[in-house]
């Protein structure tokens, strides 16, 4: 119902004119012109000092205001929303693919230094900051560590020169947005490295070419071997092997040293499950000097290598596409409180957008997505392989734990306390015998849970040919298995965990078993309890 227009008489002592204003529409500019563009004016100056308008005049003004309002109603609908150009900008940004790159390798191979150099060369860090870090490193008598300070922000990490937590940073090339995950190389922090590698799409294995350092990392017990095995198990499909410290006086860009490292690493990568010609690329670099990272090597520095630089290699790597329309699966790696509950993780399947109703498993809490953030920016929607922060309503921060999974309501993730797995026993523990009742720590996506092998079901003969029908008779269940064996077993955990069959969701179906500070087995989930049940 429209309000009656009121008539005000403004009388000013010095002036001989009174202004009559018709207050019927707040926005004068909306109705001051008619459809033909002719300005609509009302006489505003009256010669008398004070005037009381006649009732006929009031009716005339009211009729004029109403007719003008009717004329402009159609115009309001034609106004173009301001948000549309922003949407186009978002789409432009979305055209760049996103990849997570984890830097792995033995301690002191130069992972943090190489990561820091990448950020500096891609313009993420300015010269003034580098000078500050250089001065700080010099004061600690660690001049060559200053680039690592970009990634190692913790004071303890800077003093010891060892990465502890997984460092995270972002940079872009012309076609791709990258998230760098700088994993710790020391054997004490392997669980943190597993957390970083489980979020990655591609891996950069950093190997030191310095005399003695490659051998230390590669020999039995070195972290180069364990990191490669873990990366493959955790779903890092493509590997770039960078031979670092080629500028060292003991190497001096020698082709013989580079070839020696490549010839030793290739067979090991093959036994770890990588197809070397297809999945692995080798290239020489100097992380400290920035050689062969953004720009190709100068022929004066290294005349024998004419391949691509690291940026070009990363840009051209093809990774398997994931289904943006599939059921939502986002393992939660961390959570905190900031005007609501915020969870962090990597979307493994499906897409999450503002306003979605989802389920936090295994506690079956219904939640609503209030906002989604990628690389500090709020976005309307995020797809597979994106590292995101999601603000949720409907759940308290203390009710969310690392390892929980954000999933679709219509197709939720499976929560179980038992599953069948195919295990590959590694040669990490000498003379070890694995029987029913063997305890270990299970690492699967962001879950870390104590577990027990409660039953050995079948040992798989890896030497047997697939089409050999003579040996397909059912065998007795094995009582024990030794190093190097492949066995199907039943694994039991203390609490409910969210996992999937490897064949359905590889990211939620591959795991590692660790004990005594070593990785003793890698495996995949092959069978889950029937729907509605958590055990067999």
Helices and strands as residue ranges (DSSP letters): E 6-10, E 19-23, H 28-31, H 55-77, H 83-94, E 97-104, H 111-121, H 127-139, G 143-150, H 155-160, E 167-172, E 176-182, G 187-189, H 190-197, E 202-208, H 213-218, H 223-233, E 238-244, H 255-271, H 276-279, E 280-284, H 310-316, E 329-337, E 341-349, E 352-353, E 357-361, E 365-374, E 377-379, E 381-382, E 387-393, G 397-399, E 405-407, E 414-425, E 433-435, E 438-444, E 447-460, G 469-471, E 480-482, E 486-499, G 506-508, E 510-515, E 518-528
